């Protein structure tokens, strides 16, 4: 199941977008979203979901 971004917790730092190996995260202004068609929850990536690892506000989470 694809990750989501809680925009109430999001600081709009852009770290998640930069870290996503699938290019699944995009933003419009300060609103970030995850494309569920591209998000694989970083299956097979060492360390698991990269967006969760780099998010300073804890906004990136499993749906």
mmCIF file of the N, C-alpha and C atoms, coordinates in Angstrom:
data_MODEL
# 
_entry.id   MODEL 
# 
loop_
_atom_site.group_PDB 
_atom_site.id 
_atom_site.type_symbol 
_atom_site.label_atom_id 
_atom_site.label_alt_id 
_atom_site.label_comp_id 
_atom_site.label_asym_id 
_atom_site.label_entity_id 
_atom_site.label_seq_id 
_atom_site.pdbx_PDB_ins_code 
_atom_site.Cartn_x 
_atom_site.Cartn_y 
_atom_site.Cartn_z 
_atom_site.occupancy 
_atom_site.B_iso_or_equiv 
_atom_site.pdbx_formal_charge 
_atom_site.auth_seq_id 
_atom_site.auth_comp_id 
_atom_site.auth_asym_id 
_atom_site.auth_atom_id 
_atom_site.pdbx_PDB_model_num 
ATOM 1   N N  . UNK A 1 1  ? 0.849  -1.183 0.000  1.00 0.00 ? 1  UNK A N  1 
ATOM 2   C CA . UNK A 1 1  ? 0.000  0.000  0.000  1.00 0.00 ? 1  UNK A CA 1 
ATOM 3   C C  . UNK A 1 1  ? 0.893  1.244  0.000  1.00 0.00 ? 1  UNK A C  1 
ATOM 4   N N  . UNK A 1 2  ? 0.574  2.203  -0.801 1.00 0.00 ? 2  UNK A N  1 
ATOM 5   C CA . UNK A 1 2  ? 1.388  3.405  -0.965 1.00 0.00 ? 2  UNK A CA 1 
ATOM 6   C C  . UNK A 1 2  ? 1.433  4.254  0.303  1.00 0.00 ? 2  UNK A C  1 
ATOM 7   N N  . UNK A 1 3  ? 2.536  4.967  0.451  1.00 0.00 ? 3  UNK A N  1 
ATOM 8   C CA . UNK A 1 3  ? 2.680  5.897  1.556  1.00 0.00 ? 3  UNK A CA 1 
ATOM 9   C C  . UNK A 1 3  ? 1.843  7.149  1.293  1.00 0.00 ? 3  UNK A C  1 
ATOM 10  N N  . UNK A 1 4  ? 1.659  7.936  2.318  1.00 0.00 ? 4  UNK A N  1 
ATOM 11  C CA . UNK A 1 4  ? 0.959  9.210  2.195  1.00 0.00 ? 4  UNK A CA 1 
ATOM 12  C C  . UNK A 1 4  ? 1.774  10.277 2.912  1.00 0.00 ? 4  UNK A C  1 
ATOM 13  N N  . UNK A 1 5  ? 1.433  11.518 2.656  1.00 0.00 ? 5  UNK A N  1 
ATOM 14  C CA . UNK A 1 5  ? 2.049  12.652 3.340  1.00 0.00 ? 5  UNK A CA 1 
ATOM 15  C C  . UNK A 1 5  ? 0.952  13.363 4.122  1.00 0.00 ? 5  UNK A C  1 
ATOM 16  N N  . UNK A 1 6  ? 1.154  13.503 5.421  1.00 0.00 ? 6  UNK A N  1 
ATOM 17  C CA . UNK A 1 6  ? 0.222  14.262 6.256  1.00 0.00 ? 6  UNK A CA 1 
ATOM 18  C C  . UNK A 1 6  ? 0.644  15.724 6.157  1.00 0.00 ? 6  UNK A C  1 
ATOM 19  N N  . UNK A 1 7  ? -0.079 16.505 5.372  1.00 0.00 ? 7  UNK A N  1 
ATOM 20  C CA . UNK A 1 7  ? 0.322  17.883 5.127  1.00 0.00 ? 7  UNK A CA 1 
ATOM 21  C C  . UNK A 1 7  ? 0.173  18.787 6.345  1.00 0.00 ? 7  UNK A C  1 
ATOM 22  N N  . UNK A 1 8  ? -0.503 18.325 7.388  1.00 0.00 ? 8  UNK A N  1 
ATOM 23  C CA . UNK A 1 8  ? -0.554 19.095 8.634  1.00 0.00 ? 8  UNK A CA 1 
ATOM 24  C C  . UNK A 1 8  ? 0.773  18.983 9.383  1.00 0.00 ? 8  UNK A C  1 
ATOM 25  N N  . UNK A 1 9  ? 1.476  17.861 9.206  1.00 0.00 ? 9  UNK A N  1 
ATOM 26  C CA . UNK A 1 9  ? 2.775  17.664 9.847  1.00 0.00 ? 9  UNK A CA 1 
ATOM 27  C C  . UNK A 1 9  ? 3.935  18.070 8.940  1.00 0.00 ? 9  UNK A C  1 
ATOM 28  N N  . UNK A 1 10 ? 3.666  18.192 7.659  1.00 0.00 ? 10 UNK A N  1 
ATOM 29  C CA . UNK A 1 10 ? 4.705  18.455 6.663  1.00 0.00 ? 10 UNK A CA 1 
ATOM 30  C C  . UNK A 1 10 ? 5.275  19.864 6.818  1.00 0.00 ? 10 UNK A C  1 
ATOM 31  N N  . UNK A 1 11 ? 6.609  19.962 6.779  1.00 0.00 ? 11 UNK A N  1 
ATOM 32  C CA . UNK A 1 11 ? 7.290  21.254 6.856  1.00 0.00 ? 11 UNK A CA 1 
ATOM 33  C C  . UNK A 1 11 ? 7.669  21.768 5.468  1.00 0.00 ? 11 UNK A C  1 
ATOM 34  N N  . UNK A 1 12 ? 7.320  21.026 4.425  1.00 0.00 ? 12 UNK A N  1 
ATOM 35  C CA . UNK A 1 12 ? 7.611  21.380 3.031  1.00 0.00 ? 12 UNK A CA 1 
ATOM 36  C C  . UNK A 1 12 ? 9.107  21.544 2.775  1.00 0.00 ? 12 UNK A C  1 
ATOM 37  N N  . UNK A 1 13 ? 9.902  20.689 3.412  1.00 0.00 ? 13 UNK A N  1 
ATOM 38  C CA . UNK A 1 13 ? 11.355 20.776 3.245  1.00 0.00 ? 13 UNK A CA 1 
ATOM 39  C C  . UNK A 1 13 ? 11.833 20.157 1.932  1.00 0.00 ? 13 UNK A C  1 
ATOM 40  N N  . UNK A 1 14 ? 11.039 19.247 1.358  1.00 0.00 ? 14 UNK A N  1 
ATOM 41  C CA . UNK A 1 14 ? 11.402 18.616 0.095  1.00 0.00 ? 14 UNK A CA 1 
ATOM 42  C C  . UNK A 1 14 ? 12.271 17.384 0.213  1.00 0.00 ? 14 UNK A C  1 
ATOM 43  N N  . UNK A 1 15 ? 12.633 17.008 1.426  1.00 0.00 ? 15 UNK A N  1 
ATOM 44  C CA . UNK A 1 15 ? 13.509 15.849 1.620  1.00 0.00 ? 15 UNK A CA 1 
ATOM 45  C C  . UNK A 1 15 ? 12.905 14.563 1.081  1.00 0.00 ? 15 UNK A C  1 
ATOM 46  N N  . UNK A 1 16 ? 11.625 14.367 1.292  1.00 0.00 ? 16 UNK A N  1 
ATOM 47  C CA . UNK A 1 16 ? 10.971 13.133 0.842  1.00 0.00 ? 16 UNK A CA 1 
ATOM 48  C C  . UNK A 1 16 ? 10.981 13.028 -0.676 1.00 0.00 ? 16 UNK A C  1 
ATOM 49  N N  . UNK A 1 17 ? 10.715 14.136 -1.328 1.00 0.00 ? 17 UNK A N  1 
ATOM 50  C CA . UNK A 1 17 ? 10.690 14.155 -2.794 1.00 0.00 ? 17 UNK A CA 1 
ATOM 51  C C  . UNK A 1 17 ? 12.068 13.805 -3.352 1.00 0.00 ? 17 UNK A C  1 
ATOM 52  N N  . UNK A 1 18 ? 13.109 14.359 -2.753 1.00 0.00 ? 18 UNK A N  1 
ATOM 53  C CA . UNK A 1 18 ? 14.481 14.078 -3.185 1.00 0.00 ? 18 UNK A CA 1 
ATOM 54  C C  . UNK A 1 18 ? 14.883 12.636 -2.911 1.00 0.00 ? 18 UNK A C  1 
ATOM 55  N N  . UNK A 1 19 ? 14.400 12.073 -1.813 1.00 0.00 ? 19 UNK A N  1 
ATOM 56  C CA . UNK A 1 19 ? 14.816 10.732 -1.394 1.00 0.00 ? 19 UNK A CA 1 
ATOM 57  C C  . UNK A 1 19 ? 14.082 9.603  -2.103 1.00 0.00 ? 19 UNK A C  1 
ATOM 58  N N  . UNK A 1 20 ? 12.930 9.865  -2.662 1.00 0.00 ? 20 UNK A N  1 
ATOM 59  C CA . UNK A 1 20 ? 12.114 8.803  -3.258 1.00 0.00 ? 20 UNK A CA 1 
ATOM 60  C C  . UNK A 1 20 ? 12.782 8.235  -4.509 1.00 0.00 ? 20 UNK A C  1 
ATOM 61  N N  . UNK A 1 21 ? 13.143 6.944  -4.482 1.00 0.00 ? 21 UNK A N  1 
ATOM 62  C CA . UNK A 1 21 ? 13.820 6.348  -5.633 1.00 0.00 ? 21 UNK A CA 1 
ATOM 63  C C  . UNK A 1 21 ? 12.897 6.119  -6.834 1.00 0.00 ? 21 UNK A C  1 
ATOM 64  N N  . UNK A 1 22 ? 11.600 6.241  -6.628 1.00 0.00 ? 22 UNK A N  1 
ATOM 65  C CA . UNK A 1 22 ? 10.637 5.997  -7.701 1.00 0.00 ? 22 UNK A CA 1 
ATOM 66  C C  . UNK A 1 22 ? 10.022 7.269  -8.276 1.00 0.00 ? 22 UNK A C  1 
ATOM 67  N N  . UNK A 1 23 ? 10.402 8.415  -7.731 1.00 0.00 ? 23 UNK A N  1 
ATOM 68  C CA . UNK A 1 23 ? 9.820  9.667  -8.197 1.00 0.00 ? 23 UNK A CA 1 
ATOM 69  C C  . UNK A 1 23 ? 8.327  9.749  -7.934 1.00 0.00 ? 23 UNK A C  1 
ATOM 70  N N  . UNK A 1 24 ? 7.894  9.115  -6.847 1.00 0.00 ? 24 UNK A N  1 
ATOM 71  C CA . UNK A 1 24 ? 6.464  9.035  -6.542 1.00 0.00 ? 24 UNK A CA 1 
ATOM 72  C C  . UNK A 1 24 ? 5.931  10.241 -5.782 1.00 0.00 ? 24 UNK A C  1 
ATOM 73  N N  . UNK A 1 25 ? 6.809  11.092 -5.284 1.00 0.00 ? 25 UNK A N  1 
ATOM 74  C CA . UNK A 1 25 ? 6.373  12.235 -4.474 1.00 0.00 ? 25 UNK A CA 1 
ATOM 75  C C  . UNK A 1 25 ? 6.536  13.522 -5.273 1.00 0.00 ? 25 UNK A C  1 
ATOM 76  N N  . UNK A 1 26 ? 5.483  14.322 -5.270 1.00 0.00 ? 26 UNK A N  1 
ATOM 77  C CA . UNK A 1 26 ? 5.518  15.611 -5.948 1.00 0.00 ? 26 UNK A CA 1 
ATOM 78  C C  . UNK A 1 26 ? 4.824  16.643 -5.063 1.00 0.00 ? 26 UNK A C  1 
ATOM 79  N N  . UNK A 1 27 ? 4.958  17.892 -5.444 1.00 0.00 ? 27 UNK A N  1 
ATOM 80  C CA . UNK A 1 27 ? 4.298  18.932 -4.659 1.00 0.00 ? 27 UNK A CA 1 
ATOM 81  C C  . UNK A 1 27 ? 3.796  20.052 -5.556 1.00 0.00 ? 27 UNK A C  1 
ATOM 82  N N  . UNK A 1 28 ? 2.819  20.732 -5.024 1.00 0.00 ? 28 UNK A N  1 
ATOM 83  C CA . UNK A 1 28 ? 2.282  21.941 -5.636 1.00 0.00 ? 28 UNK A CA 1 
ATOM 84  C C  . UNK A 1 28 ? 2.233  22.939 -4.498 1.00 0.00 ? 28 UNK A C  1 
ATOM 85  N N  . UNK A 1 29 ? 3.093  23.929 -4.547 1.00 0.00 ? 29 UNK A N  1 
ATOM 86  C CA . UNK A 1 29 ? 3.219  24.841 -3.423 1.00 0.00 ? 29 UNK A CA 1 
ATOM 87  C C  . UNK A 1 29 ? 3.771  24.085 -2.227 1.00 0.00 ? 29 UNK A C  1 
ATOM 88  N N  . UNK A 1 30 ? 3.075  24.139 -1.111 1.00 0.00 ? 30 UNK A N  1 
ATOM 89  C CA . UNK A 1 30 ? 3.520  23.437 0.095  1.00 0.00 ? 30 UNK A CA 1 
ATOM 90  C C  . UNK A 1 30 ? 2.760  22.139 0.333  1.00 0.00 ? 30 UNK A C  1 
ATOM 91  N N  . UNK A 1 31 ? 1.983  21.697 -0.645 1.00 0.00 ? 31 UNK A N  1 
ATOM 92  C CA . UNK A 1 31 ? 1.205  20.468 -0.505 1.00 0.00 ? 31 UNK A CA 1 
ATOM 93  C C  . UNK A 1 31 ? 1.910  19.340 -1.253 1.00 0.00 ? 31 UNK A C  1 
ATOM 94  N N  . UNK A 1 32 ? 2.327  18.336 -0.493 1.00 0.00 ? 32 UNK A N  1 
ATOM 95  C CA . UNK A 1 32 ? 3.027  17.183 -1.059 1.00 0.00 ? 32 UNK A CA 1 
ATOM 96  C C  . UNK A 1 32 ? 2.068  16.010 -1.171 1.00 0.00 ? 32 UNK A C  1 
ATOM 97  N N  . UNK A 1 33 ? 2.258  15.217 -2.223 1.00 0.00 ? 33 UNK A N  1 
ATOM 98  C CA . UNK A 1 33 ? 1.416  14.033 -2.388 1.00 0.00 ? 33 UNK A CA 1 
ATOM 99  C C  . UNK A 1 33 ? 2.246  12.894 -2.957 1.00 0.00 ? 33 UNK A C  1 
ATOM 100 N N  . UNK A 1 34 ? 1.756  11.675 -2.721 1.00 0.00 ? 34 UNK A N  1 
ATOM 101 C CA . UNK A 1 34 ? 2.401  10.461 -3.201 1.00 0.00 ? 34 UNK A CA 1 
ATOM 102 C C  . UNK A 1 34 ? 1.522  9.855  -4.287 1.00 0.00 ? 34 UNK A C  1 
ATOM 103 N N  . UNK A 1 35 ? 2.135  9.539  -5.419 1.00 0.00 ? 35 UNK A N  1 
ATOM 104 C CA . UNK A 1 35 ? 1.418  8.872  -6.505 1.00 0.00 ? 35 UNK A CA 1 
ATOM 105 C C  . UNK A 1 35 ? 1.388  7.378  -6.186 1.00 0.00 ? 35 UNK A C  1 
ATOM 106 N N  . UNK A 1 36 ? 0.217  6.829  -5.854 1.00 0.00 ? 36 UNK A N  1 
ATOM 107 C CA . UNK A 1 36 ? 0.141  5.417  -5.464 1.00 0.00 ? 36 UNK A CA 1 
ATOM 108 C C  . UNK A 1 36 ? 0.515  4.455  -6.592 1.00 0.00 ? 36 UNK A C  1 
ATOM 109 N N  . UNK A 1 37 ? 0.491  4.926  -7.829 1.00 0.00 ? 37 UNK A N  1 
ATOM 110 C CA . UNK A 1 37 ? 0.885  4.072  -8.952 1.00 0.00 ? 37 UNK A CA 1 
ATOM 111 C C  . UNK A 1 37 ? 2.401  3.917  -9.034 1.00 0.00 ? 37 UNK A C  1 
ATOM 112 N N  . UNK A 1 38 ? 3.135  4.877  -8.473 1.00 0.00 ? 38 UNK A N  1 
ATOM 113 C CA . UNK A 1 38 ? 4.597  4.829  -8.503 1.00 0.00 ? 38 UNK A CA 1 
ATOM 114 C C  . UNK A 1 38 ? 5.203  4.344  -7.188 1.00 0.00 ? 38 UNK A C  1 
ATOM 115 N N  . UNK A 1 39 ? 4.496  4.547  -6.075 1.00 0.00 ? 39 UNK A N  1 
ATOM 116 C CA . UNK A 1 39 ? 5.027  4.188  -4.757 1.00 0.00 ? 39 UNK A CA 1 
ATOM 117 C C  . UNK A 1 39 ? 5.006  2.673  -4.566 1.00 0.00 ? 39 UNK A C  1 
ATOM 118 N N  . UNK A 1 40 ? 6.176  2.128  -4.240 1.00 0.00 ? 40 UNK A N  1 
ATOM 119 C CA . UNK A 1 40 ? 6.304  0.688  -3.972 1.00 0.00 ? 40 UNK A CA 1 
ATOM 120 C C  . UNK A 1 40 ? 6.601  0.435  -2.499 1.00 0.00 ? 40 UNK A C  1 
ATOM 121 N N  . UNK A 1 41 ? 6.477  1.469  -1.662 1.00 0.00 ? 41 UNK A N  1 
ATOM 122 C CA . UNK A 1 41 ? 6.871  1.401  -0.252 1.00 0.00 ? 41 UNK A CA 1 
ATOM 123 C C  . UNK A 1 41 ? 8.340  1.023  -0.134 1.00 0.00 ? 41 UNK A C  1 
ATOM 124 N N  . UNK A 1 42 ? 9.102  1.335  -1.180 1.00 0.00 ? 42 UNK A N  1 
ATOM 125 C CA . UNK A 1 42 ? 10.540 1.049  -1.247 1.00 0.00 ? 42 UNK A CA 1 
ATOM 126 C C  . UNK A 1 42 ? 10.834 -0.430 -1.025 1.00 0.00 ? 42 UNK A C  1 
ATOM 127 N N  . UNK A 1 43 ? 9.942  -1.267 -1.519 1.00 0.00 ? 43 UNK A N  1 
ATOM 128 C CA . UNK A 1 43 ? 10.143 -2.711 -1.424 1.00 0.00 ? 43 UNK A CA 1 
ATOM 129 C C  . UNK A 1 43 ? 11.464 -3.074 -2.098 1.00 0.00 ? 43 UNK A C  1 
ATOM 130 N N  . UNK A 1 44 ? 12.307 -3.787 -1.366 1.00 0.00 ? 44 UNK A N  1 
ATOM 131 C CA . UNK A 1 44 ? 13.601 -4.193 -1.883 1.00 0.00 ? 44 UNK A CA 1 
ATOM 132 C C  . UNK A 1 44 ? 14.706 -3.169 -1.681 1.00 0.00 ? 44 UNK A C  1 
ATOM 133 N N  . UNK A 1 45 ? 14.382 -2.007 -1.137 1.00 0.00 ? 45 UNK A N  1 
ATOM 134 C CA . UNK A 1 45 ? 15.379 -0.970 -0.884 1.00 0.00 ? 45 UNK A CA 1 
ATOM 135 C C  . UNK A 1 45 ? 15.885 -1.125 0.544  1.00 0.00 ? 45 UNK A C  1 
ATOM 136 N N  . UNK A 1 46 ? 17.214 -1.154 0.704  1.00 0.00 ? 46 UNK A N  1 
ATOM 137 C CA . UNK A 1 46 ? 17.787 -1.258 2.049  1.00 0.00 ? 46 UNK A CA 1 
ATOM 138 C C  . UNK A 1 46 ? 17.303 -0.096 2.908  1.00 0.00 ? 46 UNK A C  1 
ATOM 139 N N  . UNK A 1 47 ? 16.853 -0.406 4.100  1.00 0.00 ? 47 UNK A N  1 
ATOM 140 C CA . UNK A 1 47 ? 16.391 0.615  5.026  1.00 0.00 ? 47 UNK A CA 1 
ATOM 141 C C  . UNK A 1 47 ? 14.910 0.912  4.923  1.00 0.00 ? 47 UNK A C  1 
ATOM 142 N N  . UNK A 1 48 ? 14.229 0.291  3.966  1.00 0.00 ? 48 UNK A N  1 
ATOM 143 C CA . UNK A 1 48 ? 12.790 0.491  3.841  1.00 0.00 ? 48 UNK A CA 1 
ATOM 144 C C  . UNK A 1 48 ? 12.426 1.830  3.244  1.00 0.00 ? 48 UNK A C  1 
ATOM 145 N N  . UNK A 1 49 ? 11.232 2.315  3.527  1.00 0.00 ? 49 UNK A N  1 
ATOM 146 C CA . UNK A 1 49 ? 10.735 3.551  2.920  1.00 0.00 ? 49 UNK A CA 1 
ATOM 147 C C  . UNK A 1 49 ? 11.651 4.748  3.185  1.00 0.00 ? 49 UNK A C  1 
ATOM 148 N N  . UNK A 1 50 ? 12.209 5.260  2.119  1.00 0.00 ? 50 UNK A N  1 
ATOM 149 C CA . UNK A 1 50 ? 13.162 6.358  2.227  1.00 0.00 ? 50 UNK A CA 1 
ATOM 150 C C  . UNK A 1 50 ? 12.509 7.653  2.692  1.00 0.00 ? 50 UNK A C  1 
ATOM 151 N N  . UNK A 1 51 ? 11.265 7.885  2.296  1.00 0.00 ? 51 UNK A N  1 
ATOM 152 C CA . UNK A 1 51 ? 10.588 9.118  2.702  1.00 0.00 ? 51 UNK A CA 1 
ATOM 153 C C  . UNK A 1 51 ? 10.435 9.181  4.220  1.00 0.00 ? 51 UNK A C  1 
ATOM 154 N N  . UNK A 1 52 ? 10.129 8.044  4.830  1.00 0.00 ? 52 UNK A N  1 
ATOM 155 C CA . UNK A 1 52 ? 9.998  8.001  6.294  1.00 0.00 ? 52 UNK A CA 1 
ATOM 156 C C  . UNK A 1 52 ? 11.331 8.307  6.965  1.00 0.00 ? 52 UNK A C  1 
ATOM 157 N N  . UNK A 1 53 ? 12.408 7.772  6.394  1.00 0.00 ? 53 UNK A N  1 
ATOM 158 C CA . UNK A 1 53 ? 13.735 7.952  6.988  1.00 0.00 ? 53 UNK A CA 1 
ATOM 159 C C  . UNK A 1 53 ? 14.183 9.404  7.010  1.00 0.00 ? 53 UNK A C  1 
ATOM 160 N N  . UNK A 1 54 ? 13.832 10.165 5.980  1.00 0.00 ? 54 UNK A N  1 
ATOM 161 C CA . UNK A 1 54 ? 14.347 11.531 5.870  1.00 0.00 ? 54 UNK A CA 1 
ATOM 162 C C  . UNK A 1 54 ? 13.387 12.610 6.355  1.00 0.00 ? 54 UNK A C  1 
ATOM 163 N N  . UNK A 1 55 ? 12.143 12.270 6.607  1.00 0.00 ? 55 UNK A N  1 
ATOM 164 C CA . UNK A 1 55 ? 11.148 13.281 6.983  1.00 0.00 ? 55 UNK A CA 1 
ATOM 165 C C  . UNK A 1 55 ? 11.366 13.777 8.417  1.00 0.00 ? 55 UNK A C  1 
ATOM 166 N N  . UNK A 1 56 ? 11.720 15.062 8.584  1.00 0.00 ? 56 UNK A N  1 
ATOM 167 C CA . UNK A 1 56 ? 11.975 15.579 9.931  1.00 0.00 ? 56 UNK A CA 1 
ATOM 168 C C  . UNK A 1 56 ? 10.707 15.773 10.766 1.00 0.00 ? 56 UNK A C  1 
ATOM 169 N N  . UNK A 1 57 ? 9.557  15.888 10.103 1.00 0.00 ? 57 UNK A N  1 
ATOM 170 C CA . UNK A 1 57 ? 8.311  16.139 10.831 1.00 0.00 ? 57 UNK A CA 1 
ATOM 171 C C  . UNK A 1 57 ? 7.448  14.913 11.041 1.00 0.00 ? 57 UNK A C  1 
ATOM 172 N N  . UNK A 1 58 ? 7.897  13.763 10.520 1.00 0.00 ? 58 UNK A N  1 
ATOM 173 C CA . UNK A 1 58 ? 7.107  12.543 10.654 1.00 0.00 ? 58 UNK A CA 1 
ATOM 174 C C  . UNK A 1 58 ? 5.850  12.544 9.803  1.00 0.00 ? 58 UNK A C  1 
ATOM 175 N N  . UNK A 1 59 ? 5.863  13.327 8.723  1.00 0.00 ? 59 UNK A N  1 
ATOM 176 C CA . UNK A 1 59 ? 4.672  13.449 7.880  1.00 0.00 ? 59 UNK A CA 1 
ATOM 177 C C  . UNK A 1 59 ? 4.518  12.317 6.877  1.00 0.00 ? 59 UNK A C  1 
ATOM 178 N N  . UNK A 1 60 ? 5.618  11.658 6.518  1.00 0.00 ? 60 UNK A N  1 
ATOM 179 C CA . UNK A 1 60 ? 5.563  10.550 5.555  1.00 0.00 ? 60 UNK A CA 1 
ATOM 180 C C  . UNK A 1 60 ? 5.255  9.273  6.318  1.00 0.00 ? 60 UNK A C  1 
ATOM 181 N N  . UNK A 1 61 ? 4.175  8.600  5.925  1.00 0.00 ? 61 UNK A N  1 
ATOM 182 C CA . UNK A 1 61 ? 3.761  7.407  6.668  1.00 0.00 ? 61 UNK A CA 1 
ATOM 183 C C  . UNK A 1 61 ? 3.050  6.420  5.763  1.00 0.00 ? 61 UNK A C  1 
ATOM 184 N N  . UNK A 1 62 ? 3.013  5.177  6.203  1.00 0.00 ? 62 UNK A N  1 
ATOM 185 C CA . UNK A 1 62 ? 2.289  4.146  5.465  1.00 0.00 ? 62 UNK A CA 1 
ATOM 186 C C  . UNK A 1 62 ? 0.801  4.441  5.530  1.00 0.00 ? 62 UNK A C  1 
ATOM 187 N N  . UNK A 1 63 ? 0.135  4.210  4.425  1.00 0.00 ? 63 UNK A N  1 
ATOM 188 C CA . UNK A 1 63 ? -1.310 4.473  4.359  1.00 0.00 ? 63 UNK A CA 1 
ATOM 189 C C  . UNK A 1 63 ? -2.084 3.434  5.134  1.00 0.00 ? 63 UNK A C  1 
# 
